[in-house]
Amino acid sequence: RRSRVSFCFLSWWTLHFDTSPITVQSLNKIMRQRPLVIRWSILKQGSKVKDVTAKGR
């Protein structure tokens, strides 16, 4: 019978950068191919510089 021990190893990292939509598509393809990546998300901060700077970013 198996032992009832559970293990949980995880890492969390955040990356903020400005890039083109083509680069975002490439990043999505890479993340989808990695078996160790469980979840990821890409957030659009704004479409103009003034939108992003207004949020204090």
Secondary structure, 3 states (H helix, E strand, C coil): CCCCCCCCCCCCCCCCCCCCHHHHHHHHHHHHHCCCCCCCCCCCCCCCHHHHHHCCC
